[in-house]
């Protein structure tokens, strides 16, 4: 028995439907942010106070600036003329990174996180 449908999207993929509606790229971007936020929450250790502990790595660049990176947050980098300035800048970058993914709201940590400085 063959069934026919008047729905033009019957049997098509979700990607095809989203593409036909012109929202595939937007949906993919939102999905990537949500997955990265979830991954950040999984990778970051929870400290005693219920906040996240996020690792920070410092490196000196060829111009003498201090570059700070968070390995658990892909693309989260900052810099400063001194280590203290780089630390202040990476703290702001982490806040923005987590807020942009909704991680802070979903985990309920708001702006409570601690940076663990690695050599």
LINVEN-V601922 format. One record per pair of residues at least 24 apart in sequence whose ideal C-beta (glycine too) atoms are under 10 Angstrom apart, sorted by the first residue. I is the first residue (numbers start at 0). J is the second residue. Records with the same first field share a line. If there is no record, write none. Layout:
I: J / J
This chain:
29: 100 / 101
31: 100
32: 96 / 99 / 100 / 101 / 102
33: 100 / 101 / 102 / 105
34: 100
35: 72 / 73 / 74 / 75 / 96 / 99 / 100 / 102
36: 72 / 96 / 97 / 98 / 99 / 100 / 101 / 102 / 103 / 104 / 105 / 106
37: 100 / 102 / 105 / 106
38: 71 / 72 / 73 / 100 / 102
39: 69 / 71 / 72 / 73 / 75 / 93 / 96 / 97 / 100 / 102 / 106
40: 71 / 97 / 100 / 102 / 103 / 105 / 106 / 108
41: 71
42: 69 / 70 / 71 / 72
43: 69 / 71 / 72 / 93 / 97 / 102 / 106 / 108 / 112 / 113 / 115
44: 71 / 113 / 115
45: 106 / 108
46: 111 / 112 / 113 / 115
47: 113
48: 108 / 111 / 112 / 113
49: 106 / 107 / 108 / 111
50: 106 / 108 / 109 / 110 / 111 / 112 / 113
51: 93 / 97 / 102 / 103 / 106 / 108 / 111 / 112 / 113 / 114
52: 112 / 113 / 114 / 115
53: 89 / 90 / 93 / 96 / 97 / 112 / 113 / 114 / 115
54: 114 / 115 / 116 / 117
55: 85 / 86 / 89 / 90 / 92 / 93 / 114 / 115 / 116 / 117
56: 89 / 116 / 117 / 118
57: 82 / 85 / 86 / 89 / 116 / 117 / 118
58: 85
59: 85
65: 89
67: 92 / 93 / 114 / 116
68: 92 / 117
69: 93 / 96 / 114 / 115
70: 117
72: 96 / 97 / 100 / 102
82: 116
86: 114 / 116
89: 114 / 116
90: 114
